[in-house]
Amino acid sequence: MDKQALGTFLRSRRERLRPQDVELPSGPRRRTPGLRREEVAVLAHISTEYYVRLEQGRAPRPSGEVLAGIAAALRLTDAESDHLHLLAGTAPNRTGLHRRDVRPSILTLLERLPLTAAFVTSAAFEVLAWNDLAAALMEDFGELAPRDRNLARRAFLGPARGDAPLYGVSDASQFRQHVVMQLRSAVARYPADPVVTGLVDELREASPDFARLWERHDVQAAPTLTKTFRHPVIGEVTVDCDALALTDRDQHLVVYSAPPGSPAAEALALLDVLGPEYARTSGPR
């Protein structure tokens, strides 16, 4: 625990807030910027004396619960909360929800990628956004209810319709292992998010395969560099697979591409012409 650095950091975060930022009355003119120490203590549900000692570098190590209360009172971001716990020498105790809103710039990028299937997933494997080529290669996610756009649910419980369980991919087993490892990490980051914890509970109860993998407690997976789809219209197509972390929202941009002039590139070009209406079918709908 770095007591002095912790105190300095708390003071800097307190001084940047105004009473109206935390729904408190501003009252008479203040001599110093920011919230008063006693206001932070009330918001964090701790004693004013203890909070003052924390800022002065005189308090013993606070618990994870106390730090979570202070982080909420000071409106800390996830990165700031992690830094707070690092200074205090404790593991972060998250209480937030995973994000599902995709940056507008990423939505624009999806549409501008030439002959590339791309989509964005959340920390809970929800497909949040996609381009037409991704819909043609995999399925038209726009025709599905949001619940059925979850790749983890599809991997272990099957598709909403009766077609290939996981788009006929060659690495279905490895993908299932990857899902379990990523969800274990997501539960650690979002222990109070009912969507994340509910998904894990659902899969553990409904899928013996998921329950078996979950009990292994694996946390590191090998990266997937290529993936082969068995598509009902164009047959097998092997694509390069890249998953780019969008760290500010804990999301991933997944990109399927192929070298120019390769058979896979020609197959993607054909799918691009046919469009999403040919996704996972033998003809237009």
C-alpha positions in Angstrom: 0.0 0.0 0.0 1.4 3.4 -1.0 -0.3 5.6 1.6 1.0 8.9 0.4 0.2 8.3 -3.3 -3.3 7.0 -2.3 -4.0 10.1 -0.4 -2.8 12.4 -3.2 -4.9 10.5 -5.7 -8.0 10.7 -3.6 -7.6 14.4 -3.0 -7.1 15.0 -6.8 -10.3 13.1 -7.6 -12.3 14.9 -4.9 -11.2 18.3 -6.0 -12.3 17.9 -9.6 -15.9 17.2 -8.6 -18.6 19.8 -8.0 -21.6 19.2 -5.7 -24.0 19.1 -8.6 -21.9 16.3 -10.2 -23.0 14.1 -7.3 -26.5 15.6 -6.8 -25.6 17.6 -3.8 -26.6 21.2 -3.2 -23.8 23.7 -3.8 -24.7 25.8 -0.8 -22.6 28.9 0.1 -19.5 29.9 -1.9 -16.7 27.5 -1.3 -13.2 28.6 -0.5 -11.5 25.6 -2.2 -12.5 23.6 -5.3 -14.3 20.3 -5.2 -16.3 18.4 -2.7 -15.6 18.6 1.0 -14.1 15.5 2.7 -17.2 15.0 4.8 -19.4 14.9 1.6 -17.3 12.2 0.1 -17.4 10.2 3.4 -21.2 10.4 3.4 -21.5 9.3 -0.2 -19.0 6.4 0.4 -20.8 5.4 3.7 -17.7 5.7 5.8 -16.8 8.0 8.7 -15.4 11.4 7.9 -12.5 10.8 10.3 -11.4 7.7 8.4 -11.6 9.4 5.0 -9.6 12.3 6.3 -6.9 9.9 7.5 -6.9 8.2 4.1 -6.2 11.5 2.3 -3.5 12.3 4.9 -1.8 9.0 4.4 -2.4 7.9 8.0 -5.0 5.2 7.7 -4.6 1.4 7.6 -5.3 -0.4 4.4 -9.0 -0.1 3.4 -11.1 -3.1 2.4 -12.2 -3.8 -1.1 -15.8 -2.8 0.0 -14.6 0.6 1.3 -12.6 1.3 -1.9 -15.6 0.4 -4.0 -17.7 2.9 -2.0 -15.1 5.6 -2.4 -14.8 4.9 -6.2 -18.6 5.2 -6.6 -18.6 8.4 -4.5 -15.9 10.0 -6.6 -17.4 8.8 -9.9 -14.2 7.0 -10.8 -13.9 5.4 -14.2 -12.9 1.7 -14.4 -9.3 2.6 -15.1 -9.2 5.1 -12.1 -10.9 2.5 -9.9 -8.2 -0.1 -10.9 -5.5 2.5 -10.0 -7.1 3.2 -6.7 -7.0 -0.5 -5.8 -3.4 -0.7 -7.0 -2.4 2.1 -4.7 -4.2 0.5 -1.8 -2.8 -3.0 -2.5 -6.1 -4.7 -3.0 -8.0 -6.3 -5.9 -10.7 -4.2 -7.5 -14.3 -4.9 -6.6 -16.4 -4.1 -9.7 -20.0 -3.2 -9.4 -20.7 -1.9 -13.0 -22.3 -3.3 -16.1 -20.6 -4.3 -19.3 -21.2 -1.8 -22.2 -23.3 -2.6 -25.2 -23.1 0.8 -27.0 -20.6 0.7 -30.0 -18.6 3.8 -30.9 -19.9 5.6 -34.0 -16.5 5.5 -35.5 -16.4 1.7 -35.2 -19.9 1.5 -36.9 -18.5 3.6 -39.7 -15.4 1.4 -40.0 -17.6 -1.8 -40.3 -19.2 -0.4 -43.4 -16.0 0.8 -45.0 -13.9 -2.4 -44.7 -13.7 -3.7 -48.3 -14.4 -7.5 -48.8 -14.1 -8.1 -45.1 -16.6 -9.7 -42.8 -16.5 -7.8 -39.4 -18.6 -7.6 -36.3 -18.4 -6.3 -32.7 -18.9 -8.4 -29.6 -19.5 -7.4 -26.0 -17.8 -8.9 -23.0 -20.7 -11.4 -22.8 -20.3 -12.5 -26.5 -23.3 -10.5 -27.7 -23.0 -9.5 -31.4 -23.6 -5.7 -31.1 -22.9 -4.6 -34.7 -22.0 -6.2 -38.0 -21.6 -5.5 -41.7 -23.4 -7.1 -44.6 -20.6 -9.5 -45.4 -20.5 -10.8 -41.8 -24.3 -11.4 -42.1 -23.8 -13.2 -45.4 -21.0 -15.4 -44.1 -22.5 -16.2 -40.7 -26.2 -15.2 -40.4 -28.4 -12.1 -40.7 -28.2 -11.0 -37.1 -30.8 -8.4 -37.8 -33.5 -11.1 -38.2 -32.7 -12.4 -34.7 -33.9 -11.3 -31.3 -31.1 -9.7 -29.3 -31.0 -12.8 -27.0 -30.3 -15.0 -30.0 -27.3 -12.9 -31.2 -25.2 -14.3 -28.4 -22.3 -16.4 -29.8 -21.7 -18.1 -26.4 -25.3 -19.2 -26.2 -25.2 -20.4 -29.8 -21.9 -22.3 -29.3 -23.2 -24.4 -26.4 -27.0 -24.4 -26.8 -27.4 -24.4 -30.6 -28.9 -21.9 -33.1 -32.3 -20.4 -33.0 -33.0 -22.3 -36.3 -32.0 -25.8 -37.4 -28.9 -25.0 -39.4 -25.2 -25.6 -38.5 -24.6 -25.2 -34.7 -21.7 -22.8 -35.2 -21.8 -21.8 -38.8 -19.9 -25.0 -39.7 -16.6 -23.6 -38.4 -13.6 -25.9 -38.2 -12.5 -24.8 -34.7 -15.8 -25.2 -32.9 -14.2 -27.0 -30.0 -11.5 -24.4 -29.6 -14.0 -21.6 -29.8 -16.0 -23.2 -27.0 -12.9 -23.3 -24.8 -12.2 -19.7 -25.7 -15.8 -18.7 -24.7 -15.5 -20.3 -21.3 -12.2 -18.7 -20.5 -13.4 -15.2 -21.6 -16.6 -15.5 -19.6 -14.7 -16.5 -16.5 -12.7 -13.3 -16.9 -15.9 -11.3 -17.6 -17.5 -12.6 -14.4 -14.5 -11.4 -12.5 -14.8 -7.9 -14.1 -18.6 -7.7 -13.8 -19.7 -9.7 -10.7 -22.8 -7.6 -10.3 -23.9 -7.6 -13.9 -27.0 -9.9 -14.2 -26.5 -10.4 -17.9 -23.0 -11.8 -17.5 -23.7 -13.9 -14.4 -27.0 -15.0 -15.7 -25.5 -16.2 -19.0 -22.9 -18.2 -17.1 -25.5 -19.7 -14.8 -27.7 -20.6 -17.8 -24.9 -22.3 -19.7 -23.6 -24.2 -16.6 -27.1 -25.6 -16.1 -28.1 -26.3 -19.7 -24.8 -27.5 -21.2 -22.8 -30.3 -19.7 -19.9 -29.4 -22.0 -19.8 -25.8 -20.7 -20.1 -27.0 -17.1 -17.1 -29.4 -17.6 -15.0 -26.7 -19.2 -15.9 -24.2 -16.5 -14.7 -26.5 -13.8 -11.2 -26.7 -15.4 -10.6 -23.0 -14.4 -8.5 -22.3 -17.5 -7.8 -18.7 -18.1 -5.5 -18.6 -21.1 -6.3 -19.6 -24.7 -4.2 -19.8 -27.8 -5.1 -17.1 -30.4 -7.1 -18.2 -33.5 -5.3 -17.1 -36.6 -7.5 -18.7 -39.3 -11.0 -20.1 -39.4 -12.8 -22.3 -42.0 -16.5 -21.9 -42.5 -18.7 -24.5 -44.3 -21.2 -22.3 -46.0 -24.3 -23.8 -47.8 -23.9 -21.5 -50.8 -20.2 -21.1 -51.4 -18.9 -24.2 -49.6 -15.7 -24.1 -47.5 -13.9 -20.8 -47.1 -10.8 -20.3 -45.0 -10.3 -16.8 -43.7 -7.7 -15.0 -41.6 -9.2 -14.2 -38.2 -8.2 -11.1 -36.1 -9.9 -10.0 -32.9 -9.0 -6.4 -32.0 -9.7 -5.2 -28.4 -11.7 -2.1 -28.0 -10.5 -1.5 -24.5 -12.5 1.6 -23.7 -15.7 -0.4 -23.8 -14.4 -3.9 -23.2 -15.6 -5.0 -26.6 -13.9 -6.8 -29.6 -13.9 -6.0 -33.3 -13.7 -9.4 -35.0 -12.4 -9.3 -38.6 -12.5 -12.1 -41.2 -10.4 -11.4 -44.3 -8.4 -13.2 -47.0 -5.3 -12.5 -49.1 -6.0 -10.7 -52.4 -6.4 -13.1 -55.3 -6.9 -16.2 -53.1 -9.8 -18.6 -53.5 -11.1 -17.3 -50.1 -11.0 -13.7 -51.4 -13.0 -14.7 -54.4 -15.6 -16.5 -52.2 -15.9 -13.4 -50.0 -16.4 -11.3 -53.1 -19.2 -13.6 -54.3 -20.9 -13.4 -50.9 -20.5 -9.6 -50.9 -22.5 -9.6 -54.2 -25.1 -12.0 -53.1 -25.7 -10.2 -49.8 -27.2 -11.1 -46.4 -30.3 -12.6 -48.0 -28.2 -15.7 -48.9 -26.9 -16.1 -45.3 -27.0 -19.8 -44.2 -29.5 -20.7 -47.0 -29.5 -22.3 -50.4 -31.1 -19.3 -52.0 -32.7 -15.9 -51.5 -35.4 -15.5 -48.8 
